[in-house]
Every structure is written in C-alpha cells, then in structure tokens.
Amino acid sequence: MPPTTFRNARLTDLPTIIQLLANDDIARSRTGYAEEVTPAVDAAFKEITADPNNEIIVGEQDGQVIATLQVTYIPGLGRGGIRRALVEEVRVRSDLRGQRIGEALMNEAMERARARGCALVQLTTDKRRHEAQRFYARLGFVASHEGMKRPL
Amino acid sequence: MPPTTFRNARLTDLPTIIQLLANDDIARSRTGYAEEVTPAVDAAFKEITADPNNEIIVGEQDGQVIATLQVTYIPGLGRGGIRRALVEEVRVRSDLRGQRIGEALMNEAMERARARGCALVQLTTDKRRHEAQRFYARLGFVASHEGMKRPL
C-alpha cells in the first residue's frame, strides 16, 4: 500500500471530496445531499477554508485524495473553559477501507486538535452506522451522549 | 412570572453564567469543571464573544441572568453544503425550571440559526440526562445519532 499523507484540502480537491461524501447510503438518504459541486457546496468550502477554526483534512495516496474529514475547533465555558474539536464528514474511499487509513486520518485530526490546545474531541455518528461506532470506540471514543438533531 | 428577554452575554455576566453551569451534578463530575471565573474561563469567554461564529445567549428576568447557552454556527459540505448550528452548555436556573424558559431560550437560538441560514441544529446531551432528552424531543429534536467523545 502506498503511504498516506495528510494536508488541508484545496479547492481543486472539492469534486473528489464530494464524491467521497456522496458514496454513502445514509448520506444519500438525506434531504439536500449533493452528488457534485453545487454553488452551495462551493460557498461552504470557501467559508470553511477561510475560517481559522475550521479545517478540511484530506488523505492522499499517490497524488489521489482518498479520505477526508472536517474539524471545527470550538472554545467553550464548560469543563473549566476547555477548547473542543468537533469532527464531521469522515470518509475513506470505499475500496480502501480496512487498511487503518481512517485511524491515521483521525489521529491526524486529534494531533492537530491537541496542538491547538483542545482537551476533548467529539462527534456524532448516525445510530445505523454500527461499524463506524466500533471504529470510534477502538480509537477511545465513548458513546456517552445522545446526538440529537432537528431540521430548521 | 416576569418576562424573559434574551441577548448576547457580556463579560459582566460571566460569574453568573459560571454559577449556572456549575449548579449541575453531571458537570461537577467532570475533570476540570470550574466553580468560578478562572483565567481559562475568562479567556474562553473572550474568544467566544470575539468569534463571529460563536455566541453565548443569556436569558434575563428583572435584570438577572437566569439562563444561558452557547451556539456555534458551522459551515459544512454534508447535506448539500448546509450550515448547521451546534448548541452547547444549555442551562436554566434550577429554581425556575418547568416554566418554559428553556424552550424560549432554545427557540431564540433556533431563530438566530435560521436567520444565519442554518438548515440544521444539533446538540449532544449526556445519556444520563433523561429529562433533557424529553425536553429536546418536545422541541422536535430526534436522537438519531450517537454522541461520542474522547479526552485529548
């Protein structure tokens, strides 16, 4: 297996990132899901990459983007005023799963979060994603909370 | 009951906000929990209020801060590039619960989120907080996700 390297996403990666996100039954079941780079997706990407508290990290093998996640760094008053990292939109290319690429990607995000002084990393994962829950549990995550959502 | 009004928190509210957050068994059980305004809490407050994507909203009755929450507005590539609102640190003063102040506070947060173009609001709540889960369900939240956390 070629080595996986990690870096911040660039605008030219966006079509591949959207393909990675779209190749997922649960994502496809959701209202508004995008299969290609729409103006809304393009605007969101530019906003994320311009915001110092948001990053999209991609994993690359042989110059191909094969994994992605978004991390948001959030200051807060709870737990003594800690900063936390929120992880969203985690995806590894389907034909490359089971090779610990997701683990390396999450470790990259957690190292960045630690370097920014975060004391906690958190995420929500659809209750139907049993494999994802086992994956996060192996990385030390505890399903201590209900993840509740509401459309607006 | 006097009317409750909502506004963004000011630095002078911080000691009261910290008291509201501290008056909670689950919060007290956590590492690093603060009972008073420490330098870390003060720094977090200043960072939150300086960040256009973070707000601390307080509810006020007769000039007294009696409720609080934090909301973070997060752009994302999922669900077609929607913006979401993350709510944290929701608290109503213990002697004033059951009077729909929490509902009004959450509605204020959701109105602000809508005004900023958010299509989704989300939160995590400790699985031991059964009453909180019923409260959020009444407001239309669905516990569709596991909320997973890990210390760093």
Contacts between the chains, C-beta under 8 A, distances in Angstrom:
chain1	res1	chain2	res2	distance
A	17	B	77	6.5
A	18	B	77	6.8
A	21	B	77	6.1
A	21	B	78	6.3
A	27	B	78	6.8
A	27	B	79	7.8
A	30	B	78	7.9
A	30	B	79	5.2
A	31	B	79	6.8
A	31	B	80	7.8
A	32	B	79	4.8
A	32	B	80	3.4
A	32	B	82	6.2
A	32	B	119	7.0
A	33	B	78	7.9
A	33	B	79	6.0
A	33	B	80	5.8
A	34	B	77	7.9
A	34	B	79	8.0
A	34	B	80	4.4
A	34	B	81	6.3
A	38	B	80	6.7
A	38	B	81	6.5
A	40	B	80	5.8
A	40	B	81	3.7
A	40	B	82	7.5
A	41	B	77	5.9
A	41	B	80	6.8
A	41	B	81	3.8
A	42	B	81	7.6
A	43	B	81	6.7
A	44	B	75	4.6
A	44	B	76	6.1
A	44	B	77	5.7
A	44	B	81	3.9
A	44	B	82	7.6
A	44	B	83	7.3
A	45	B	77	6.4
A	45	B	81	7.7
A	47	B	75	4.2
A	48	B	75	5.1
A	48	B	76	7.2
A	48	B	77	7.5
A	51	B	53	6.8
A	51	B	75	7.3
A	53	B	51	6.9
A	53	B	53	6.8
A	54	B	74	7.1
A	54	B	75	6.8
A	56	B	77	7.4
A	70	B	76	6.2
A	70	B	77	6.9
A	72	B	72	7.2
A	72	B	74	5.3
A	72	B	86	8.0
A	74	B	54	7.1
A	74	B	72	5.3
A	74	B	86	7.3
A	74	B	88	7.6
A	75	B	44	4.6
A	75	B	47	4.2
A	75	B	48	5.2
A	75	B	51	7.3
A	75	B	54	6.8
A	76	B	44	6.1
A	76	B	48	7.2
A	76	B	70	6.1
A	76	B	88	5.8
A	76	B	89	6.3
A	77	B	17	6.5
A	77	B	18	6.8
A	77	B	21	6.1
A	77	B	34	7.9
A	77	B	41	5.9
A	77	B	44	5.7
A	77	B	45	6.4
A	77	B	48	7.5
A	77	B	56	7.3
A	77	B	70	6.9
A	77	B	89	5.8
A	78	B	21	6.3
A	78	B	27	6.8
A	78	B	30	7.9
A	78	B	33	7.9
A	78	B	88	6.7
A	78	B	89	5.0
A	79	B	27	7.8
A	79	B	30	5.2
A	79	B	31	6.8
A	79	B	32	4.8
A	79	B	33	6.0
A	79	B	34	8.0
A	80	B	31	7.9
A	80	B	32	3.4
A	80	B	33	5.8
A	80	B	34	4.4
A	80	B	38	6.7
A	80	B	40	5.8
A	80	B	41	6.8
A	81	B	34	6.2
A	81	B	38	6.5
A	81	B	40	3.8
A	81	B	41	3.8
A	81	B	42	7.6
A	81	B	43	6.8
A	81	B	44	3.9
A	81	B	45	7.7
A	82	B	32	6.2
A	82	B	40	7.5
A	82	B	44	7.6
A	83	B	44	7.3
A	85	B	152	7.5
A	86	B	72	8.0
A	86	B	74	7.3
A	86	B	86	6.6
A	88	B	74	7.6
A	88	B	76	5.9
A	88	B	78	6.6
A	89	B	76	6.4
A	89	B	77	5.8
A	89	B	78	5.0
A	110	B	150	7.8
A	110	B	152	6.1
A	113	B	152	5.8
A	114	B	152	5.0
A	118	B	152	5.4
A	119	B	32	7.0
A	119	B	151	6.5
A	119	B	152	5.6
A	120	B	149	6.0
A	120	B	150	7.2
A	120	B	151	5.9
A	120	B	152	6.2
A	121	B	149	7.2
A	121	B	150	5.2
A	121	B	152	5.7
A	122	B	124	6.7
A	122	B	147	6.9
A	122	B	148	6.8
A	122	B	149	4.4
A	122	B	150	7.5
A	123	B	147	8.0
A	123	B	148	5.6
A	124	B	122	6.7
A	124	B	124	6.4
A	124	B	145	3.8
A	124	B	146	6.6
A	124	B	147	5.3
A	124	B	148	7.3
A	125	B	145	6.0
A	125	B	146	5.3
A	125	B	148	6.4
A	126	B	144	6.3
A	126	B	145	5.6
A	126	B	146	8.0
A	127	B	143	7.9
A	127	B	144	6.2
A	127	B	145	6.2
A	127	B	146	5.8
A	133	B	146	5.8
A	133	B	148	7.3
A	136	B	148	5.1
A	136	B	150	7.9
A	137	B	148	7.8
A	139	B	150	6.9
A	140	B	150	4.7
A	141	B	148	3.9
A	141	B	149	6.5
A	141	B	150	4.5
A	142	B	148	6.5
A	142	B	149	6.2
A	142	B	150	6.8
A	143	B	127	7.9
A	143	B	146	4.5
A	143	B	147	7.0
A	143	B	148	5.1
A	144	B	126	6.3
A	144	B	127	6.2
A	144	B	147	7.0
A	144	B	148	7.6
A	144	B	149	5.9
A	145	B	124	3.8
A	145	B	125	6.0
A	145	B	126	5.7
A	145	B	127	6.2
A	145	B	146	7.6
A	145	B	147	2.9
A	145	B	148	7.4
A	145	B	149	6.5
A	146	B	124	6.7
A	146	B	125	5.3
A	146	B	127	5.8
A	146	B	133	5.8
A	146	B	143	4.5
A	146	B	145	7.7
A	146	B	146	7.8
A	146	B	147	5.7
A	147	B	122	6.9
A	147	B	123	7.9
A	147	B	124	5.3
A	147	B	143	7.0
A	147	B	144	7.0
A	147	B	145	2.9
A	147	B	146	5.8
A	147	B	147	4.0
A	148	B	122	6.8
A	148	B	123	5.6
A	148	B	124	7.3
A	148	B	125	6.4
A	148	B	133	7.3
A	148	B	136	5.1
A	148	B	137	7.7
A	148	B	141	3.9
A	148	B	142	6.5
A	148	B	143	5.1
A	148	B	144	7.6
A	148	B	145	7.4
A	149	B	120	6.0
A	149	B	121	7.2
A	149	B	122	4.4
A	149	B	141	6.5
A	149	B	142	6.1
A	149	B	144	5.9
A	149	B	145	6.5
A	150	B	110	7.8
A	150	B	120	7.2
A	150	B	121	5.2
A	150	B	122	7.5
A	150	B	136	8.0
A	150	B	139	6.9
A	150	B	140	4.7
A	150	B	141	4.5
A	150	B	142	6.8
A	151	B	119	6.5
A	151	B	120	5.9
A	152	B	85	7.5
A	152	B	110	6.1
A	152	B	113	5.8
A	152	B	114	5.1
A	152	B	118	5.5
A	152	B	119	5.7
A	152	B	120	6.2
A	152	B	121	5.7
